[in-house]
């Protein structure tokens, strides 16, 4: 019975590793492409992108690109960390997936509805994503400590 539980745990870790590697590399591709589009608009001097009144919107799009890229790499690091975990950090996995979606989407959506330099309502997703990211980190630490 104990051997079956160990095999199930190893299978769960392998599935989790594959999930986070696939998520990390796929989202990395998406956010690198977003960065390329933003750089191209800047390089080709696209008027509506470079207009002075769009500074906040530009900043939020760059923040979405940067945070999305960073969190994509965190997925890959999470997958690599699973080899050292005593148990599958399922809560950490779910929270990391949610945070990796909410933070960049919050910046992207917050870029719409900018008024007077203040971001749109979508920006409220960012602190929620931050809390989920902290929960994910704590769960991974607990899994490593066992």
C-alpha positions as CSV (number, residue, x, y, z in Angstrom):
1,X,0.0,0.0,0.0
2,X,2.8,2.4,0.8
3,X,4.5,1.7,-2.5
4,X,1.3,2.5,-4.3
5,X,1.0,5.8,-2.5
6,X,4.6,6.7,-3.4
7,X,4.0,5.8,-7.1
8,X,0.8,8.0,-7.1
9,X,2.8,10.9,-5.5
10,X,5.5,10.5,-8.2
11,X,2.9,10.5,-10.9
12,X,1.3,13.6,-9.5
13,X,4.7,15.4,-9.4
14,X,5.4,14.4,-13.0
15,X,2.0,15.7,-14.2
16,X,2.4,18.9,-12.3
17,X,5.9,19.4,-13.7
18,X,4.6,18.9,-17.3
19,X,1.7,21.2,-16.7
20,X,4.0,24.0,-15.5
21,X,6.6,23.5,-18.2
22,X,3.9,23.7,-20.8
23,X,2.3,26.7,-19.2
24,X,5.6,28.5,-18.7
25,X,7.0,28.0,-22.1
26,X,3.7,28.8,-23.9
27,X,3.1,32.0,-21.9
28,X,6.7,33.0,-22.4
29,X,6.2,32.8,-26.1
30,X,3.1,34.9,-25.8
31,X,4.7,37.6,-23.7
32,X,7.9,37.7,-25.7
33,X,5.7,38.3,-28.8
34,X,3.8,41.0,-27.0
35,X,7.1,42.7,-26.2
36,X,8.1,42.4,-29.8
37,X,4.9,44.1,-30.9
38,X,5.3,46.9,-28.3
39,X,9.0,47.4,-29.5
40,X,7.9,47.4,-33.1
41,X,5.2,50.0,-32.5
42,X,7.8,52.1,-30.7
43,X,10.5,51.5,-33.4
44,X,8.1,52.3,-36.3
45,X,6.8,55.4,-34.5
46,X,3.2,54.4,-34.5
47,X,1.4,57.7,-33.7
48,X,-1.5,56.4,-31.5
49,X,1.0,54.4,-29.4
50,X,3.5,57.2,-28.9
51,X,1.0,60.1,-28.3
52,X,1.8,61.9,-25.1
53,X,-1.6,61.2,-23.7
54,X,-1.0,57.5,-23.9
55,X,1.9,57.4,-21.5
56,X,0.0,55.5,-18.8
57,X,-1.4,53.1,-21.3
58,X,2.1,52.4,-22.7
59,X,3.5,51.9,-19.2
60,X,0.7,49.4,-18.3
61,X,1.3,47.4,-21.5
62,X,5.1,47.3,-20.7
63,X,4.3,46.2,-17.2
64,X,2.0,43.4,-18.5
65,X,4.8,42.3,-20.8
66,X,7.5,42.3,-18.1
67,X,5.4,40.7,-15.4
68,X,4.0,38.1,-17.8
69,X,7.5,37.2,-18.9
70,X,8.7,37.0,-15.4
71,X,5.8,34.8,-14.2
72,X,6.3,32.5,-17.2
73,X,9.9,31.9,-16.0
74,X,8.6,31.3,-12.5
75,X,6.4,28.5,-14.0
76,X,9.6,26.9,-15.4
77,X,11.4,27.4,-12.1
78,X,8.4,25.9,-10.2
79,X,8.5,22.8,-12.5
80,X,12.3,22.4,-11.8
81,X,11.7,22.8,-8.1
82,X,9.2,19.9,-8.0
83,X,12.1,17.4,-8.1
84,X,13.1,18.5,-4.6
85,X,9.5,18.6,-3.2
86,X,8.4,16.0,-0.7
87,X,4.8,16.4,-1.8
88,X,3.1,17.9,-4.8
89,X,2.3,21.6,-3.8
90,X,-1.2,21.5,-5.4
91,X,-2.3,24.7,-3.7
92,X,0.9,26.5,-4.9
93,X,0.3,25.2,-8.4
94,X,-3.2,26.5,-8.6
95,X,-2.3,29.9,-7.0
96,X,0.7,30.3,-9.4
97,X,-1.4,29.6,-12.4
98,X,-4.0,32.1,-11.2
99,X,-1.4,34.7,-10.3
100,X,0.3,34.3,-13.7
101,X,-3.0,35.1,-15.4
102,X,-4.3,37.8,-13.1
103,X,-1.2,40.0,-12.8
104,X,-0.4,40.6,-16.5
105,X,-4.1,40.6,-17.5
106,X,-4.7,43.2,-14.7
107,X,-2.1,45.5,-16.3
108,X,-3.4,44.8,-19.8
109,X,-7.0,45.5,-18.9
110,X,-6.0,48.4,-16.7
111,X,-4.6,50.1,-19.8
112,X,-8.1,50.5,-21.1
113,X,-10.2,53.2,-19.4
114,X,-7.2,55.3,-18.3
115,X,-8.3,58.6,-17.0
116,X,-6.0,61.4,-16.0
117,X,-3.0,59.1,-15.6
118,X,-4.9,56.6,-13.5
119,X,-5.3,53.1,-14.7
120,X,-8.7,51.5,-15.5
121,X,-10.7,49.3,-13.2
122,X,-8.9,46.1,-14.4
123,X,-5.9,47.1,-12.3
124,X,-7.6,45.6,-9.3
125,X,-6.6,42.2,-10.6
126,X,-2.9,42.9,-9.9
127,X,-3.0,42.9,-6.0
128,X,-5.3,39.8,-6.1
129,X,-2.6,38.1,-8.3
130,X,0.1,39.2,-5.9
131,X,-1.7,37.6,-2.9
132,X,-2.0,34.4,-4.9
133,X,1.6,34.5,-5.8
134,X,2.6,34.8,-2.1
135,X,0.4,31.9,-1.2
136,X,2.0,29.8,-4.0
137,X,5.5,30.7,-2.7
138,X,4.6,29.8,0.9
139,X,3.1,26.4,-0.3
140,X,6.3,25.6,-2.2
141,X,8.4,26.5,0.8
142,X,6.3,24.2,3.0
143,X,6.6,21.4,0.5
144,X,10.4,21.8,0.4
145,X,10.7,21.9,4.2
146,X,9.1,18.4,4.6
